[in-house]
Amino acid sequence: MSDLPRKAVTRTAKLAALPLGIAGRATWGLGKRIGGKSAEIVGRELQQRTADQLFKVLGELKGGAMKFGQAMSVFESALPEEVAGPYRAALTKLQEAAPPMPKRTVHGVLVERLGEDWRDLFEEFEDEPAAAASIGQVHHAVWHDGREVAVKIQYPGAGEALLSDLTQLGRFAKMLGPLLPGVDVKPLIAEMRDRVEEELDYGLEAQAQRVHAEEFADDPDVWVPAVVHQCDQILVTEWIEGVPLSEVIADGSVEQRDRAGQLLARFLFSGPARTGLLHADPHPGNFRLLPDGDGGWMLGVLDFGTVDRLPGGLPATIGESLRMTLDGEAEAVYQLLRDEGFVKADIALDPQGVVDYLLPIVEAAEVDEFTFTREWMRTQAARIADPRSPAYQLGKRLNLPPAYLLIHRVTLSTIGVLCQLGATVRLRAELEAWVPGFLPDEDVSGAAVPAGSS
């Protein structure tokens, strides 16, 4: 592979090959069945070929195509197993690897951004990338003070590619919809487009990472690498070792899975309360399990390019609606959702029907421990995505206010990863500790107010 393809016509042609290719393989599959092969065997072959092409196109293009693939990969646990199986390996690849930039391109960016003597900043610099993502790739190096560092280098033309890909993906969002049961693909892609400028700004990313690194500096459960140096298109941070979460999903022990799941939930809910920021890219490639020095594990967190700024932490409405839903307070839940814009003024719904719709989704918060499984996720997705079901009909009439869009996507994505892990998690404890409004008699900061206090 040469440089990142930048011309819109080239990228559009490659992306257009996805739906056309799906249609072509369906015709191929029909021919195979007519030729005598069973539908089951042909179906498996068809899904494997589709998965192979999906990774090839999205991985080679990087940019928005790969970013969409990463977002999609956390939802594979919602697919029926006979469909999910062939896609799982291909989509997981997108979380950890992609075809790299040529060495000459890497060196060109380093010269342009760090100067002709850029090598003087490093004791060592590895030309082969350690990881590749949607808009940049990471190189392992040793900084001039002896620290091991990760050097994140943005692909030339990444912004243009990102916008071009997401525009094209949006055009055939309906065709991609069946790959994500229960998730509306079009707003997902639109939200990614809205955040392109922020995603490309390594200055904003460095700022968000510094805030997290300082807040979690002495935390026994979460480690965030410190920022070492930042300039346009270059971000240097401390190096992080550990087991990628994608490997834990594939081969981890029960202990690792449960620990990773617990810490992921803790980071999701504690981050906004402690930093005023929500890490908004929770795919497995951005997390590592690290030894904690006492025989256990802590969570290493990477990539703060996409965050939601929540100065007051998560909105109290989330905690209050969760608590009241679990308590069966149908009228109160309905009124709160109307007040916050989840139910539009010109829509009338049955309050008990709304609670019945929400209860299965929040059942993990009803018990002290809950085991997230692919089967549970598939059940939820089928209930919400089946046009014949009452849940689908009600869900179509609910509205998601813009302020909650990213929170909703991050929460769904995190639940998708928990289901991939098959983790048993004490979710209720994290909600009680970090989510304002979940416990009764709370102030807006999320701290419990003693009985009788004003």
N, C-alpha and C positions, 0 to 999 in steps of 0.2 A: 504494500500500500504506500502511496506517495503522500503528499500533503493532504490535509483535511479538505475534502471537496467543498468549494465555496460557491461556485456558480449555481444560482437558484435552479436553472434548467436541469443541471446534472443531478442535483439532490432530489428535485421533484420527480424526475424520471425513475430514480431508484426507489423512492417511496411509493410511487404509483405502481411499482412492480409487486408490492405486497398484496393489495386486493385483487389485482389481475392474476397474480400467481395463485392465490387461494382459489379463484374461479377455475383456473387451468387445472389445478391438481384435483378439484372436484370432478372435472370431466375425465381426467386420468383414472380416478378411483372408480367411476362408473364403468369405464372400459374394463378395468380389472375384474369387477364383479360379474360383468357379462361374460368375461373369459373364464369364470369358474371359481375365483377366489371368494372366500366367505367375507361377508360385510365386516365382521369383527377384525379380521386380519388386514383387510384393505383400510379400514378406519385407523388402525394403529399406524400403518405405513404412511397414511395421509397426514396424520397429526405429526409424525416425526419429521416428514419432509417440510411441513409448514413451520415447525419449530426451528429447523435448520436454517430456512430462509429468513425467518424473523431475526435470528441472531446475526446472520450474515449482513443483512441490510442495516439493522439498527446499530450493530456494533461498529461497522465500517464507517457509517456516517457520523457517529458520535453526535454532538449537538443535541437538538431537541428530540431527534429520533431516539437516541440512546436514553435521554432523560425520561422520555415517555415509557420506554421499555423498562427502566428501573422502577418507575412508579407502578407500572403494571405488574411487575414481578412480585410485589408484596401482596397482591390480591390473588395469586394463583391458588391459594388454599380454598378459595370460594368456588373453584371449578369442580365439576364432577371428576372423580379420580381417573376415569378412562380418557378424559380430555386433558386433565392437568398433567398426567404423567409425562408425556412427551415434551410438553412445554417447560416443565420444571427445570430440567438441566440447562436448556438453552437460555432461559430467563435468568437463572442464577449466575451464568457466565457474565451477564451484563453488570452484575453487582461488584465484580472484582477485576474484570479485565476487558480490554478492547484493543484493537490493532493500534500500535504506537505511532507517534510522530517520528519521522526520520531524524537521525542525529543532527544533520545539517540544519534542520528547521529549529530544533531545540537550541543549538548553539547560536543561531541567528537571533532568537528571542533574547537569550541571555546577554549577548553583545549589545543589542538594542536597548535593553532595560537596565543592565548592570554595568555596562561599559566594556571596552576591549580587554580590560584586566580583570574580568569577572572571576577568573580562576583563583585570583589572590584572596577572594573571600572564603574559599574552601580549602581545607586540607586534602579532601578527596571529593570526587563527584562521579557518580555512576551514570554513564550515558544511557544504559538500558533502563527504561522506566520500571519502577516497582509496582505501579498501579496506574490505570487509566480510567477516566470518568467522562462525563458528558461534555464538559467544556475545557478540561485540562488534564494533564497527566502529572504524576508524582515521581520524583527521582530521589533515591537515597543518597545522602552526602554527609560529609563531616564539616561543620562550620569552622571558621578560622580559630575559634576558641576551644576546639576539641569536642564540642557537642555534636551528637548524631542528630541530623535534621532531615526533614522531608521538604523538598523543593517542589512546589506546585506551580506549573507553567501553563498558562492559558494558550489554547490553540489559536494560531493566527486565523482571523475571520470567524471566530466562534460566535460572535454576536449575530452576524448576518446568517450564519448557518442555523443558529437556534431559532430565530424568527421564521426563516424559510421553512424549516421542518415542521414547526408547530402550526403554521398556517396550512401547510399541506395535510398534516394529520387531522386538523380540524375539518377539512373538506370531506374526509371519509370516516368521521367519528362514528356514524351510525353503524358502519360495517365492523368497526372495532368493538362496538358495544357488547356483543355476545362473549367476548373474552373477559369481560369484567361484570359478572352478574351483580345487580344491585347497585352499580356505580354508574352515574351519568358521565360519560366520557367527555362530552363537549365542554361543560364547565371546568372539568379537570384540566383540559388543554388550554382553555381560555385563561385560567388562573396562572398556569405556567408562563403563558405569553406576557401576562401583566407583570411578572417578576423577572423578566429577562434582564432589564437594566441593573437591578439589584444583584442578580446572580453573577453578572460579569464584573462587578465592582469589588476587587479584592481588598480595597480599603475598608468597605463596610464589613466584609467577611472577617478581616483581621480585628476590627473593633468588637464584633460580636464574640469572636473566639477569646479575645483578651478578657472580656467581662466574665465569660464562663470559666476560664482558666483561673482567674483570681478568686471567684466565688467558690469553686470546687477544689482549691489548692490543697486543703487539708482534709478533704472528704475521704473516708475510708472505702466508699463504694464506687465513686466515679472519678475518673481522671481525664482531664482535658489538656492536651499539649499546649505549652506556651508559644506565643508568637515571637519569633526571633528577628525577622526582617520582612518588610512589605514594600513593594512598589508596584507600579502599573503592570499588570499581567504576571507578576511574580509574588508568591507568598511562601515564606520560609518559616516552618514551625518545628518544634521538637519532634523527633522521631518516636513513633509508637510501635512497639512489638505486640505480640499477642495472637490469639486465635480469632480469625475473622468470624463474624456471626454466621456467615454463609456456611462455614465449615462445621460450626456447632449444629446448625440445622441439618446438615448432611450426615454427620458422624458423631456428634457430641453425646456425652453420657447424660443420664437423667439429671444428675447433680448439676452439670454445666447448663443444661437446658433450663432447668428451674431457676438457677441463679441468674442466668442471662435475662430470662423473662422478668424476674422480680426487679432487677436493676433497670431494665428498659422502662418498665412501668414507673419506677421511682423517678427516673430522669425526666420522663415525659411530663409528669405532674409537678415535680419539684422545681424544674427549670424555670417556668414562668414566675413562680412564687419567689424564687431566690434571685433571679436576674432580670425579670421583666421581659424576657425573651423566650420564645418557643422555638426549639430546633425543629425545622419544618421539612427535613429530608430524611425520614427514618427508615431508609432501606438498609438491609444487612451489611452492605459494603462500608457503611459509615460507623460500624461498631466493632470493637474487639473485646475479647475476654482476656484480662491480664491477671497474673498471680498477684495476690494482695500482700504477700510476705508472711502470712499466717496460715498458709495451707489452703486458702480459699481463693475466691475470684473477685475482681472488681471490673467495672465496665469502662473501657476507653472509648471516647467519643471523638469523631472526626467531622470535618466539613460543615462549616457554619455559613455557607454561602446563601442559604435560604432560611430566614428566621421570620417569625411573626413578632412584632413589637407590641407587648402587652404590659405597659408600665404598672398597672395594678394587679398583675397576675391574670390567671384565667377568670373570665367573667363569672360573678357570683350566680348568675342565672343558670349556669351549667350545673353547679352543685345543688342549687335549690330544686331544679327540675328533676335531677336524679333522685334526690332524697324523697321528694313528694311522689314521684312515680313508684318508687319501691314501697312507700307507705300506702299506695292506692288512693291518693288524694286527687281524684280525677278532675274535679272542678277547679281546684287550685292550680294544677298543672296546666290545664287548658287555658286558664286566664293568664298565667305567666307567659305561655307560648304566644298568646294573642298580643300581649303587651310588648313582647320583644320582636314581633314581626314574623314568627315562625308560622302563624296562621294569619293570613291576610284578612283585612276588615270585611271584605265582601264574600268570605268563605265561612260557612257554618259546618262544624264537625261535631260528632258525638264525643263528649269528653271521655266517657269510658272506653270508646273505641280507640281514642288516642293513647290512653294508658295501656290498653291491650296490645296496641302496635309497638309501644316502646318497651314493655316489660321483658320480652325475650332478648332484646338487644342489650339490656342492662342487667341481665341475671347474674353476670359475673360479679357485680357489686353487691349482690344480695347475701352472699355467703362469705365466710372467713377466707376460704381458699377455693379457687376455681381452676379447673384444668382446661386450657384453651386447646381445641383440636380442629383439624381440618374438617372433620365431620360436622362439628358444631357450626363452623363458618359456612359450610355448604348449605346447611339447613336454614341459616339466617338468610343467605343469599337467595335461595330458592323461594323462601317465603315472601321476600320483598320484590323479587324480580319476576315472579310469575303473574302475568296480566290477569289471570283468572282469580287470583287470591284477593281477599278483602284488604290485606296489608298493602298490596301493590296499589290498589285503588286509593286507599287513604294516603299512602306515601306520595302519590302524584299530586295531591292537593296541599301538602305541606310546602312551606317556603323556607329556604335557607338564606338568612340575611347575610350580606357581604362580609360583615365583621366576623362571622362564624365560619366562613368558607374554609379558610386554611386550618383552623382548629379542627374542623370536622374531618378534613382530609388526613391530617396528621394522626388523629385518633384512630380512624379507620385503618390507616397504614400500619400503625403500631399494633393494633389488634390482629391484622393480617400476619405480622411477623411473629407474634405470640402464638398464633395457631400453627405457623410453620415450625416453630420450636416445640410445640406440644407441651408448653410449660405449665406447671401448676404455680399459680401466682396468688399472693395475698393482696388482691387489688383493692379490696375495701379499706385496708389499713392505709394504703397510699392516698386514697380519696379523702379519708378522714384527716390525714396529716397535712395535705397540701391544697385541696380544692375548696375555695371559699363557698360557703352556703351548704356544703354537704352535711355538716353537723348542725343541728338546731342551735339557736341562741348563739350565733357567731357574729363577730363584726366582719367588715368587708375585707380585712387583711387576712382572714382565714384562721386567726388565732381564736381558740375557744374562749368564750366569755363566761366566767363563773356565774352560777345561779345567783340572782339578786343584784348583779352588777348592772350599772347603767350603761 
